[in-house]
Amino acid sequence: MSDVILLIDDDQSLRRVTEYNLAAKGFQVVTAASGREGLLQFKAHAPDLVVTDVKLGDMNGLDILSMVKKEAPDTPVIVMTAFGSIEMAVQAMHKGAFNFITKPFDRDTLILSCKKALELKGLHTKTKLLVNEINHLTGTEGIVSASTAMKELLDTASRAANSEATVLISGESGTGKEVLARLIHQNSPRSNGPMVAVNCAAIPRGLIESELFGHVKGSFTGAIKDRKGHFSTASGGTLFLDEIGELSTDVQVKLLRAIQEKEVQPVGSDKSKRVDIRIIAATNLDLKKKIAAGEFREDLFYRLSVIPLFIPPLRERKEDIPSLVAHFLKKFDAPADVHFSKQALEVLKAYPWPGNIREIQNIVERCIILRKKNKIEPGDLHLLVDKPAVSILSPEIPNEGIALEDIEKAYILKALEKANQNRSEAARLLKIPRHVLLYRLEKYGMQD
């Protein structure tokens, strides 16, 4: 389909000639004889390019320029005039005009200017699509936040991105640790290099050293050729080590050396290789407790946590829920009139969110798919949230008030009682990971 050009000129003779010349070059031309007609045509056709005269009788072409840029900032505008001056040209360019052409002009001059304007628009469009695709693939299409804690976290992460320091990101499962890591990488001087993400918990213990550092042919059964490890693959970029707390202590020793010396020794080789990487690690475990238990090296912990970042769970930043819902509605291409009612948002704000951001993303996506109408009410949330969870969201509150912690303690005790003190079963009943329950028991002094 050819590009659409809107031509606005009150000079009928010149308008017809210009229209003919543009159409002869394959452009689809929509014309208007006045400023008001031009604005109507602009709204009706959403042209790829606007060419407007300055003197239009009913309006000034520079006003047309301003209105077009307000409605569609990426639409280029070429301004024509028979009364050109340097001052007017500067004013037009300041308002965002792509070009300023003085009448009478050569036919080829206008056509060349139109082609360049459309090429530039096409480049901008491709760049936006590329950025959106990168954000979609990497999961960094914006960490949405209205909470003070998250804004401070993002500010720290932004400043950390410009350094080469190691970063340790901690937080519960589903809070977006890898998203934050990718955000740091993409805003760092290493953004043109690769970011290699490794889930340390997903690699069999016997293969973790080979996966990280590589191996040479014949070093073990099945090593039929040399293999680069993740450290070498990430050279020039960032290596993201997720679930770092799951590494065995013997691998931790070698990891510490690799980070300090910036070199690795492949399995079965007697030679070391230099690597140029930046390390970002993440964990949902309490590494200080693992250090006390002798399960994690203290020197490695301090080497990794030069810049420690903690992502708070969603239940502790519920002011972010409306913006997250809006973000995911947009991400999943929901129709413009699909929305959560105020009451539905209040129910979501009261929900404990054991799955954090990952869970709210799934809920919004499912809601878009399974909705019966475009306004989602609390009664519709049985598709997304178990009814027992909804029923406890609307308790009677005494006039003197009640502490939220007391409610949480009461339900923890009820769950433990129902589970005969089995903490794993109690965590299942409360729909939270076991380590979150253990954290709460310690926080409230309820270990016994």
N, C-alpha and C positions, 0 to 999 in steps of 0.2 A: 504494500500500500504506500502510495506517495505521500510525502510530507504535506501538511496543510498550512498554507500561509494566509493570514488575514491581512488584507490590504485596505487601509482606511485613508481616503482622499476625497475631498469635496470637488476637486477638478475632474469633471466627468471625462474629458478627452484624455488627460494624462492617466487617469485611473484605468481606462479601457486599454490604452497602449501598454501600460505596465502589467496589467492582468494577462494580456496576450503574450508578452515576452516571458513571463514567469511560467505560464501554462505550456508554452512551447518547449521549455526545459524540463517538463515532466512534473511540475509542482501542481498540486490541487489548490486553486485560489478561491477564497471567499472574499467578497468585496463589501464595503460599506461607504456611504456617501457623507456620513456625519459621525461625530464622536459618539453620540448616544446609540446610533445604529451599530457602530463598531463594538461597543460594549455588549450589546445584545447578541451580536454574532460571536463574540468571544465566549460568552457563557454557553451559547448553543453548540458551538463546534469545537471548543477547547483546542485551538490551533497550535501547531508546533512552533510557529514564528509569527510575530506581528510586525507589519511595516506600516507606519503611520506618518502622515503629514503633521506639521506643527500647527498651521493655520487651518482650522476646520469649521470656522463660522460659529457653531454652537459650543465648541469646547477647544481647549488647547491640547495639542498632541502630547505635551509633557505631562499633562494631567492623566491622559490615557496611559502613558508610560508608567506613572506611579500606581495607577489602579491595577494594571496588569501585573506589575511586580508584587503588589500586595496579595492578589488572588493566586498567582502562579509564579513564584520567584524564579523558577528554572526556565520559564518561557522567555527566549531572547526577543528583544524589541529593537528594530532599526528605525531611526527617526529621519524623516526627509523634510527639507524646507527650502524655499526660494529666498528666504531672508536670513541666511546663515551668518553667524558671528562667532568669534572665539568664545565669548561669554556664554552664548546659548549652547554651543557645543560642550563646554565644560559642565554646564548645568545638566544637560542631557546625560552625559557620561556619569555624573555624580548620582543621578537618579537611577542608574543601572542600565542605560542603553548599551546595546552591543556595538552599535556604530551610528555615526551622524553623517548623513549624506546631503550635500548641497545641490539643489536643482539649478540648472538642468544637469543631469548626470548621464554618463554613458551607460547604455543598457548592460554591458558586461560588468560594469562596476557594481551595480545592484545585485546582479545574479551571483557574482563571486562572493559578495558580502552575505547574501542569503545562504549560500552553500557553507560558508565558514561558520555562520551562526548555528546552522542545523547540525554541523559536525561537532561543534562544541557542546551543544545540548545532548547529542547522542553519547558523547564521551562522558558527560556528567551522569547521564542515566546509567550507563554501563558501570561506572565507578560506584554509584549507589547500590546497584544490584550486586556487585561484587562484594562490597562491604557488608550488605545484608546477608549474603550467602555465607561469608566468612563468619559473621556473628552467629548465624543459625547453626553452622557446622560445629563451631567451637563452643556454643552455648553461652556466648558472652553478649547476647543482645541486650545488655544493660542489666546491672544489678539494681533492681528497683528498691528504693528506700526512702522513707520519710522520717525514720527514727534517728535521734541524735547519735546513738551508739554506732549505728551503721554508717552514718555520714562521717563520723570520726575515723572509723575503720577504713573506709574508702579513701579518705584523705591521707591516712598513714600509708596505705597500699600504693597510692599514687606517688608519694614521695619515695617510697621504697623501690618503685619500678625503675627509677633512674640510677640505682646503685647496682653493684655486683654482689651485694651481701646475700647470704643465704636467708631464706624465709621459712618459718614454720607456722603453718596454718592449722589451728585446732578448732574443733566444733563437732556437733553431733552429725550423724549421717543425714544427708539430704539438705544440709544448710548451704551448699554451694561452694565447697572448698576448691574443687577443680575449676569452677567458673571464675573464682577470685584469682586463682593461679594463672589462668589464661589471660585475665584482664591485666595482671602485672606484666606478663610476658609481652602482650601486644602493645603496652605503653612503655616498654623498655628499649634501650639501644639495640637489643638483640631481636627485635620484632621481625626482622627479615630472615632470621634463622629459624630452625625448626623448634617446636615444643613437643617433646616426647613425654607422654604420660604413662607411668608404670604403676599398676596396682600390685603392691608387694604381697598382699594377702592372697592374690589369685595365682601366684606362681608356685609350683611345687618346690618344697624346700631343697630338694636335690638339684634343682635347675636354676635357682635364683642367682647364684654366682655367675653362671654362664650367661644368663639373660642380661645381667647388669654389665659385666666386664668383657663378655665374648669368650670364644675358645678357639683353639687351633685344631686342625684335622688330626684325628687319632687320639685326642686327649682323653676320651672316654667312649664307651660303647655307644654307637649312633652318631658320633662326631665325624661325619664323612667328608666335611670340608670346613675351612676356616669360617668363623662367623663373627661379625661385629656385634658387640653388646650395645645396650641402650646408651651407655656413656659416650661411645664413639658416634652413634647415630645422632645424638643430640649436640655434637660438637658445633660450636658457633651459635648455639641457641640455649634453650632452657630444658633441664631435665626435671620433671615433676614426679616425685616419689610419694604416691598415695599410700595410706595405711602403713606408714613407716614403722609404727610400733609393733608390727607383726614380724619384723626381721629377726632372725636368730642372732644370738650374741656373736657367733663367729663371723657371720657376714657383716655385722655392725663394725667389727674391727677393720675389715677390708674397705668398707664404705668410708669410714673415717679417714683412712690413709688416702683413698682416692680423692676425697674432697680437699684434704689439706695439701697434697702434692700435685693435684690436678693431673694425675696420670693413673692409668689402670694397667693391670697385668692379666691378659686373657688366661683362662684356664688351660693348663698344659704348656704355657709359654714361659721362657725365662727372661723375656724382654718386656719392658714397660712401654706404654704408648701415651703420649701427651694428649690431653683432651682440653678443649676450651668450652666450658659449660658454666651455667649458673644453676644452682640447686634450689628448688622450692619443694618442701616436704609438707605432708599433711597427715593428720591423725584424728580419730575420734576417741582415742584412749587418753587416760591421764598418765603421761609419760613419767611424771615425778613419782607416781606410785609404783610404776614399773621399775624405776631406778631403785627405789627403796627395797623392792622385792628382788633386786639383782637381775632383772629381766631386760634392762635397757642401760646402755653405757652412759654415764653422766657426761663424759667428755664429748661424746657424739651429740648428746642433747644440746649442750651449749654451743657446739659447732654449727648445729642446724638452726638454732633459734637466735641468731644474731638479731633478726627482726621477727618477734613473735606476733602473730595476728590471731585473734579469737573471734569467730563468727557466732554471735548469740543465736540461740534457737528462735524459731518464729514465734513461739508462744510468749517470748519476752520482748517482742517488738511488733505487737499486733496492730500498731498504727500503720504498718506497711501493707496490711492485707488488702485494703481497697485498691491501692495502686498496683499491687501484684495481680489482683483479679483483672483489672483493666489491661494490664500488660499481657497477660496470657490470653485474654479474649482477642486482643489484637494479633498476638502471635499465631493463634490457631484460626485466623481469618473468620471470626464470628461475624455474622451480619451486624450492621451498625446499630440496630435496635435491640440486640440481645444484651441484657444487662441483669445484674443482681439487684433485687430490691434492697432498700435500707435495712429492712428486718432480716433478710437473708445474710447481708454482710455482718450484722450484729451477731447472728448465730455463728458465722465463720470466725468472727473475732473471739468468741468465747470457747471455741474448740481448742483442745490442747496441742494439736499438730505434732504428733510423734514423728511423722515423716517429713516435717519441715517443708522447704520450698518444693522438693520433689513431689510431695503429697498434694500441695495446693495446685501445682501445675496439672497433675493427673485429674484432680477434681474438676477444675475448670474445663479441661478437654472433654471429660466424660459428660459434663453438664451441657456443653455445646452439642454433643452428639445425641444425647438422650432427652433433650428438652421437649416438652409438649407445647410450650409457648415461649415467647421471647423475654418475658419478665419472670425471673426465677425467684420464687418465694420460699420462705422457710419450710413450708410443707413439701416442697419439691426436693429437699435435701436428703430425704430417705434414700435417694439414689446414690448419694455420695457419703453420707455419714450415718453410722449405725444409730438406730433409734435410742438405745440407752444413752449414747453420748448426747443426743439432742435433749433428752428428757432432763438431764442434770444441768442443762444450760439455763434453765428458767426456774431455779429454786425460789422459795419464799425467803426474802431477806428481812431479818428483824429490824425494827426501827433504830436500834442502837448500832446496827451494822455488823459485819462479820469479816474476819480476816481470810483472804483467799488461801493463805498457807494452811489455815485450820481445815478448810474444805479439802485441800489436797492431802493433808495428813490423814483425814478421816477415810478418804477413799483408798489410800494406800493400805491402811490398817484393815479395811473391809476386804480388800483384795487378798492380803496375806492370810487373813482368817479363812476366806473361802478356798484358798489354795493350800490350806494346811501348812502354812509357812514356807511353801516352795516358792522361791523368789522368781524362778523362770516362769512358772505358771502364773504367778501374780502379775508379772510384767506382761504376759499374754493377755490377761483379763483387762489390764489397764491400757492395752494396745500401745505399749512403748517398748523400746529395746531394753534388754536386761540391764545393760550398763547405765541406762538413764535411771532406772529404778534404784540401782545401787548408789548412784550419785545423790538421788533424793533422800534415801535412807541415811546416808552420811550427813547430808546438809541439815536434816532435821534431828540428827542425833538418835536415829531409830534403828541402828544396826542390830540391836539385840531384841 
